[in-house]
Amino acid sequence: MSADLPSLPTRWTATLDRDAPLPEYPRPQLVRDSYLNLNGVWEHAFTAQGPGPVGSLGGPAPAVFDGEIVVPFSPESPLSGVGRQLQPDEALWYRRDLTLPEGFVPPGGRVLLHLGAVDQACRVLLDGVEVGRHVGGFLPFACDVTDALAGDPGATHELLVEVTDLSDTGYHARGKQKLDRGGIWYTAQSGIWQTVWVEAVPALHVGRLTLVPDLPGGCLEVTVHLGEGAAVAGGAVGQDAPVARIQVHDGAAIVAQVDTPVGVVARVPVPDARPWSPEDPHLYDVTVTLGDDEVRSYAGMRSFGVGPAAQGVPRLLLNGEPHFHVGVLDQGYWSDGLLTPPSDEAMVHDIATMKDLGFTMLRKHIKIEPLRWYHHCDRLGMLVWQDMVNGGDRYRPIVTVPHAVVPLWFSDRHHGLFSRKDPAGRAEFLREVDATVEHLRDVVSLAVWVPFNEGWGQFDAAEVAARVKALDPTRSVDHASGWHDQGAGNFRSLHVYFKPFRVPRRGRDRRALVLSEYGGYNLRVEGHSAGEKDFGYKTYADAEALGQAFEALHREQIVPAVARGLSATVYTQLSDVEDETNGLLTYDREVAKLPAGLVRAVNAELRLG
């Protein structure tokens, strides 16, 4: 962690099992019984990079390692046990032994090594043989290591991972990380920061599922996709494609059963479907069998959209009815694990605490969480607005800074102005947009995609919004949250901090009006802050003054705006993060700065009708 920030433990720090942190199955959306968790104590070493430009992979593995590191916590985080920043001209190496349990791999089966997220670029080697590479610090990837493991089934193998990270010195997606941290920018992190695990699959196996609820049509559209490299007798598509069996369950009862070729959309009837909502987060279980492979998933019957309501005002729709989203900005940072939550319980704590305060939505800000986080939102009933992770070269202050005070506007076709001059960086962002949509497509609670925020690495936002909508027409798109609105997407999306909020004239704009960031009121709680610096938008001396200001803000400005067309709010923010002391909770999640009853009462007024 940054040298100017002392360690600030959470209640989960002391209970961390270094040998088995975050042991839960990491992918609730596609579950198999085959599972070997590789989290725990590995060896690590910092070395010079291999030949080539800064950030290149391919250097020699170290002969001697520096010491232990607890995976999946970045070396900059206190929970890793390392406390060192990876620099852009360095490489970070991980090492551990890998031995598969007896009978783990079915006859003729394949072995897949999964890495939930590695920031930013990495190379994976097994017994010195490269088995995979990946660039992109927020998305998962898998390596087929079957051939590398061939031989004695009980043998011990050496697993190595080489990592480089340009952080904010390159154009790769980085979120809110910055080597020179401070203010709204946080400690840059590197390396493995989500679960590493192994699964065995039959030669013929399911790669992924696409689950699209058709609530008006009373069915669930299911597409079974073959795993990459899956052995197929006959054709992979059409009449000769393998046939999968799909079962939908409601508790112990089987709702429907359909046999369908892989790669084909199957409409599975769900009669008298019980709609999913934050008030009633009902989920159906889904089981898919393909040959010897069986996977388990789940789905929620719901629909999202934007449409006219009373007096023709455009509103967000849930299951065909207007639904106000009462949201809070969620950075997903932890004082002990940084990007990585210290435990599954910690993830649940944040979601459940916000739900208890009357919030119905979390805007996941510039981060992609582990899949278990989305699962908890699905089952607890918390809507999600998902930001894409920003990248680009060093941002120009004229584009990203003054707009909270001075209403400037630029066309984002000026790529150089928005730090997006490099075509390779723009192409990489578009690939990651596509991958993010596919990765999170089946998340029941995910209602809105947010491609760009406050001009950070923004480019061609109207085209990007259309791209996202084409990939996923079932959700709304907030194409440019905050400013530099290019007139696209489903929302007119405003950030208001330093002036009173007033509903702007709608004119011919038929998009829904959302206040996608506001508030950010500051209160420092001694003993529960990360450092000596404070950052926020209005500072208060004590909890009483903060509470009075919070109540006045909502009752004088926000609540009256609902009747005039405001359709969603996102209060800044869930918790303090490093210098930012503007959270509803302290960074260590130990102190709630406002009385729960006050927040619930205010949020209860943010409703339609």
N, C-alpha and C positions, 0 to 999 in steps of 0.2 A: 504494500500500500504506500501511497505517497508519504515521503518522509516528514512532511509538515502536518500530517494527520495522525493522532494517536489511535491505538486500537480501542474500539468501542464494542464490547461483546454484547450479544443478545442473550435472551433466556435459553436459546438453543445451543449456544457455544459450548457450554459445559457438558452437555449430554451428547455431543458429537462422538460417534464411534469412528476413530481414525481408520480402522481396518475395514469398515463397511459403511461409509457415509452414503446417504440417499440410496438405500438398498431396494426401494420399491420398483416394481416393473415400470419402465420408463415410457411405455407407449400404450396407454389404455385404449386407444382408438383401433389397435390391431394387435390382439393378444394371442400368443402361442404359449404352450406349456414349456417349450424349450427356451431356457433362459439362464445365462451365466453372467453375473454382474462383475465387472472388473474395477469398480471404484475401490479406493483404498490407498495404501502407501505404495508409491512407486519411487524409483530413483530419478533424479533430474540433474542436468548440467547446462550451464550457459557457456557457449563457445562462440568463436568467430564464425561468420557465415562462410558458405562455400563460394566457389568462383561465380562471377556474374554480377549483375546490378544489385544494389541494396534490396534486400528482401528475397534474394534467390534461395532456393532449396538445393540440396544435393551435396552438402558438405560431408566430410568423414565423421562417423560416429565417435564420440569421445572414448578414450581408453579408460578414463577414470571419471566417475560421477561426483557431483558436489555434495550430494546428500539426499535426504528424503523429501518427497512432496506428496501431499494428500490430494489425490484426484477425486472429484472434478473441480477443485478450486484453483483459480488462477494464481500464479506465483506472487502476484502483487497483493493478494488477499491474506488477512491474518489466518484464516482457517487452513490455508495451504501449508503453513509452517515454514514458508520461505521468506516472504517479505522483500522481494527484489523486483525491480522493473525491467522487463525485457526491452532493450533498445532496438531501433530499426536496423542497426548494422550487426545485430547479434542473432544467434540461433539458440533456441531452447530445445533440449532433448529430454525425452522421457524413456524410461526403461522399466520393464517388469517381465517376470516369467509367466508363461501361459501353458496350462495343462488342462485338457478337456476331461471332464468326468467320464468314467467308463459307461459306454452305451449312450453317450450324449448325441452322437450322429447316427441317424437311421441309415440302413444299407443303401448305398448309392446317393446319399443326401449331400447337401452343401452346407458349408459353415460360413456365416456372415458375421463380420466384425463391424459393429455400429459405434460411431462417435457422434454424440448428440450435438456438439458444437465445439469447434477449435478455432481460435482467433489468432491470425487471419488465414495464413497459408500453412499447409502441413503435408508431410510425406510419411507414409506408414510402411514399416519394414518388419518382416517376420523371418527370423533366422538370417538376417542380412539381405533378404530378397524384397524388393519394393513390391507392395501389393496394392498401393493406392495413393492418390494425391487429391487434395481438395483446396480450393480457394474460396473464402467466404466465412466470416467469423460467427455467423448467427444461424446457419442452416445445418441440418444433420447430413451425414453421408455414411455409406456402408462399403466395405471391401469384402469381396469374396476371397476367402483365404483357404479354400478347400485344398487346392493343389499345393500350397505352401506347407500345409499340415500333413501331407501324405507321408505314410510310413507307419511307424509304431503308434497305435492309437493312444497309448498312455504316455507318450514322450513329452518332455518339457521343452518349450520353445521360447526364444527370446523375442519379445515384442518391443519395437522402438518406434517412437514418434518424434519427428523433427518439425519444429515450428519456427516460422518467422512472422513478424508483425510490424508493418509500416505505421500502424496507428493513424494519426491524423497527418502524417507526412506523405501519404499516397491518396489515391482516389477510391480505394476499397471502402465498402460499408464499414462504419465504425460506431454509429450511434452517437452517444454523448461522451465518448472517451476522448481525452486529450492529454498529450504528454505533459504539457504545461497546464495542469488542472486549475480550476478556480471558478467561482460564480456558478453559472449553469452548466459548466463542463466538469466532468468527473475523472477520477483516476483512470488512466489507460490501463487496460488489462490484456492479457495474452494467454495463449495456450489453451489447454483443455478446460472447459468450464461447464460442460454438461456430461451426463452419464456415459461411460464406455461399457459396452456389453456385447455378448456373443449369443447368437441363436443358431440352431441347426434346423434346416428345412429339407423336406423331401425334394427330389429332383424336379417333380411337378409341384409348384407351390404358388400361393397367392402373393403377389407383390404389393398391391394396395387395393383399397376399396374406394369407390366414389359413392357416397350416400346423399341423395338429394331428395328432401321431403317435398311432396306435392300435396299440400294440405287441402286445397280446394278439390283436387282429384281423388283424395282419399287413398293415396298410395305412396310408397317409398321407392324412388328410382335407384336401383343398385347396379353398379358396374363392377365386375370382378376383373382385375388386371393381373396378368401373369407376372411372376417375378422375373427380373432380368436374368437371362440365361437359363430359364426353366426348361427342362427337357419336355418336349411335346411329341407325342405319337400322332402323326398326321399333321394337319394344318393348325395354325395358331388362331385363325379367324374363320368366320363363315360356318358352313355346315359341319366341317371337319374339326372345329375347335373343341377343346376339352369342355366338358359340362360341369358346372359348379352347382351345388345345392345351397339355396339361401333359405334360412329360417328366421322369422321375426317373432320375438317372444315379448309378451307383456307379463312380467313376473314369471310364474310357472306355466302360464298358458301359451301355446303356440298360436300366434295370430294368423300366420300365413307361411306357406312353403312353396318355393318356386325353383325349378331347375332351368338353368340358362347357360348358353355358351359363354365362355370368357370373352371380354371385350365388347359385349353387347349390353345395352341398357335394358334391364329387366324391371318392369313395373310390378312391384309387390304390393298387393292390396293391404291396406290397414283400415278395416271398417270401423266406423265410429271413433275415429282417431281422437285421442286426448291431446289437445295442443300443448306445446311447451311454452312456458313464459317464466319470467322471474318470480311471479307469484305461485306458479305451479310447474316446477321444472321436471316434468315427467319424461322419462327416457324409456325407449324400447331397446331390448337386447337384440343383437343381430349375430347369427352364427353362419359361417360360410365353410362348406366342405368341398375341397377340390382334390380328388384322388385320396391320398393318404394325409393330406394337409387339412387341418381344421384351425380356423382363426375366429376370434370373438371380437365383436365391436358393439356399437350402440348408436342410436339415432334419436333425434327429437323431431316431432312433427310441428313445424312452425314455418312462418313466412315473414320476410322483411320487405320493406319498400318505402316509397314516398308517394303520397297522394293527397288530393284536396280533402279538407275536412270542413268544419263550419265556416261559412262565409267564403268558401273557396280557398282558405289559407292552406298552403302545403304543409303537411305534417309527416313525421315518421310513422310508419305503420308496422304493427306487429300482429300477425294473424288476421290481416285485413282491417284492423281497427287502429285509430290514432293512439299513439303511445308515447308519452314524454320520457325521454332518457335523462335520468338524474345521475350524472357521471362525476367521477373524480379522476384526475390525472395520476397514473400509476407508472412510476419510473422502473420499478422492479429492482432496486438496488438495496443491498444489505450491508450493515456496518461491519459484519464479520466475514461474509462471503462475497461481497461486492456484487458482481453479476449473478452469482450462484446463490440461491436460497440455502440457508444452513440445514433445512430439513423439509420434508413433505408437510409436516405440521405447521411450519412457518408459512408456507404458501397458503395453506388453508386459513391460517390466522388472519392474513391480510384481507382475503376475499370475504370471509365470514364477518370480520369486524366492520368492513364497509357496508355490507348488506344489513347488518344490525343497526347501522346509523341511518338507514333509509336510502342509500344509494342503490340504483338499479343497473349501473353501467360502470365499467372501468375502461378508460382509454389507455391501452398498453402503449407506452410512449417510447418510440424509437428503440424497441427491443423485441426479440422473439423469445418467448419463454419456453422452458421445457414443456413437453406435451402434457405432463401431469397437471400443470397449472390450468391449462384450458379444460381439462377433464373436470377439475374441481369447480370451475365456473359453470360448466354444463350441468353438473349434478346439484350444485347449490342454487343455481338460478341467478346468474350475474351476466348481463349483456357485456359484450366486448367490442370496442373499436380498436382495430389493429393497425398501428403505424408500420409502414415499411421502414427499413433501417437506412438512414441517409449516408451518403458518401460524397465524393467529389474532392477537388483540391482545396487548399486553404481558403476559407470563406472570406468574401469581401465584406467589410463592415457596412458599407453603404446598402448592401442587399439584405443583410441579416439583422442589423442592430436597431436603426432609428425608427422603425415602422410602428413600434408600440406607442410612440409619441407623435410622430409626423406621418400623415397618411400619404406615403409615396407608393408608386406602382411602377413596375417594370414588366415588359414582356419577357417571358422566360425562353423565348427563342434566341435571345442574346446569351449564348452558352458561356462565353468567356466571362461575362458579368456575373453569372451565377456559379462560377468556378467549375464549369462542366465542359471545358473546351476539348478535353481529351475524348475522342470517339470511343476508345477502348473502355474507358470508365463508364460512359453512357450505356454502351452495349452490355457491360457486366451488370449494371443496375437493372436493366430490363430483364436479363436472365434471372436475376435474383427475385424480381417482382413475380415472374412466372412461377419460380420455384416456391416462393412463399405462399402464393395462392394454392398451389397443389398440396403443399405441406399441411396447411391449415384448413383446407376445403371442408373437411367433415366435422369441424368444430361447431357444435350445435349453437352455442351462445354468440358466435361471431356474427355481428350485424353490419359492420361498416369497415371498409378498407380506407386507409389514409396514406396515399402515396408520398405526399410531401408536407413538410412542416416549416413554416416561417422562412421559406426560401433556401433552406439548407440543402445544397446540392440539387436544387430543383432544375428541371428542364422539360420543355414540351409537355407540361402537365395535362393539357387537354387531351393530347394523344395517349398519354400514359393512363389517364382515367378511362378512355375508351378501350384501351387494351385490357385493363383490369375488368371492366364491365363485360367485355366479350369473353374473357376467361371464366367469369363468375357472374352471370346475370341475376343471381338470386339475392345479392347484397347491394347496399348503397355504397357510394364512393364520395369521400370528402377529398377532393383532388389537391387542394392547396390550403391546408389548415393555417389560419392566421392572417396571412397577407399574400400579395402577388396573385390574387384571384384572377384566373384566366377565363372565367365564365363557364366552366365546365363542371362535370360531376353533378351530384344530387343536392349539394349543400352550398349555401352561402355561409362561409365559416369564418367567424371573427374571434380574435384574441383581444381582450380589453383588460388592461391592468392599471394604467395611470390616469384614467379619466372615467367619469360616470358612463355607465352603459345605457345607450338609447337605441331603440329599435329603428334601424334605417328604413328609408322608403323602399318599398318592394318594387315599384315600377312594373316592368314586364318580366322580372326575374321570378320564375315559377319554382325555383329550388327552395328547399326548406331552410329556414334561418336557424343556425346553431351557434351558440357561444362556446366554442371548443376549447377555450382557456380563459380563466378569469380568477380573481381572488389573489392567491399567493400571499396571504397575510402572515406576517412574521412574528414568531415568539421564540426566543431562545430559552431553553430549559437547562440550567446548569447541571452538570453531571451526566447529561444525556445528549450532548452535542459533540460532533466529531472534531471540531477545532475551535480556533479563536475568531475566525471570520464568520460573518453572517451575510446571507444574501436573501432578499425577498422584495416584495413590492410595496408593502406598508408595514412598519415595525410598531409593535405594541409592547408595553412594559410588563404587563401581567395578564393572567388568563381572563380576568374580569373585563379588561379593556378589549381584549381580543374577541371575547364572546359578544360584547355589545356591538362591535364593529361588524362582525360576521352576520349578526341578526339584522342590523340596519342595512347592510349591503343587499341582502336578499329581499327584505320586506319593502325596501324603498325603490330598488332598481330591478331586481331579477324577477320576483314574483309578478309584478304588474306587467312585465314584458311578455309573459306567457300568453295572456289574452290578446296581445297585439301581434302574435305570430311567432314568438320564440318557441322552438321545438325540442331543444336539447341543451344541456349545460354540462360543462366539465370544470369542476373546481380544482384549482391547483393548491395542494396536491395531497396524496395519500400519506406520505411520510417525509421527514427531512432527508436530505441526501447531501453529505459532505458539507460544503459551505451553506447550502440552502437550508434555512431553518423555517420554512414556510409550510411544513406538513401539518396535517391533522394529528399525526403521531410523530413522536421523536424517532430519530434514525434507528435507535435500538428497539423500537416498538414497545417501550416500557411505559410511556406517558401519553395519555390522550389529552390534548391541550384544551379541548372544549367539552363541556358536559354532553353526554350522549343524548339526553333528553332534548337539549337545545337543537342539536344537529338534526335529530329525527323530526322535531316540530317544524323546522325550516324546510327540510326536504319534503315533508308531507304536503306543503303548500305548492310544490312544483309539480302540479298535475293538471291535466286537461279536464275541463268540465266541472 
